[in-house]
């Protein structure tokens, strides 16, 4: 994996042409890397190095405490899925980034349809991140928070029967009482984040922060991300650009009505491996 942005001092010093060749680009440790995340000396990026590259920013005085980032993958022609799932357009390194982002989060927010399509399971504790999570005051694993208006969920799934951390369900105040009762009986914690049937993203962020969850990660799907974007509460987008073309009518990473004015984000960092681009964009 190579770091393409931000440009390091070493790159600027060694540059002899306006556009350096890929081999001239340096990683975060100062050495050029070839394919598969290895330097000429054979060093491969560790999970700690990936975690450092994706660390949550420390809030500054006057800024909101909670930080909401999204993690999505898209093909070159804008498809967020193939045959209804993201796995076919992903890669082994993308999954390492996926796992690292989860390991940094307090809670993973996901839409109910994505839970069904992607066959979600509880987040697991990973020994590689145990020390980092303990130092950050986090539990062994992030909670999964499912956004659902209807609570039409299979409560026999491992998300409810065997989570390391109780699963949360974000829903509206008008949710059917019998479904709320069924969710709570299954061991889930139901969190109200809207006055009607649906969830209001800004209220969801506040509700999760009130539970002590300030490092927030959403993995979509596209409908949920579209709602988050429209509500103006997304702080950061971690987007993997997959070097694939799928055509067809697959969803984009964000769906739903268009925002009145496009929101501008700024490039924070850009990594590359085997043609996959791993980007971070933050509020401009």
Secondary structure as UniProt FT lines:
FT   STRAND          2..5
FT   HELIX           9..14
FT   HELIX           22..24
FT   TURN            28..29
FT   HELIX           35..37
FT   STRAND          38..39
FT   TURN            40..41
FT   HELIX           47..53
FT   TURN            61..62
FT   STRAND          67..75
FT   TURN            76..77
FT   TURN            83..84
FT   HELIX           87..89
FT   HELIX           92..104
FT   STRAND          107..111
FT   HELIX           112..117
FT   TURN            118..119
FT   HELIX           127..129
FT   HELIX           130..135
FT   TURN            136..137
FT   STRAND          143..147
FT   TURN            155..156
FT   HELIX           158..161
FT   STRAND          168..171
FT   TURN            173..174
FT   HELIX           177..185
FT   TURN            186..187
FT   STRAND          189..192
FT   HELIX           201..210
FT   TURN            211..212
FT   STRAND          215..218
FT   HELIX           222..231
FT   STRAND          236..242
FT   TURN            248..249
FT   STRAND          265..273
FT   TURN            274..275
FT   STRAND          276..283
//
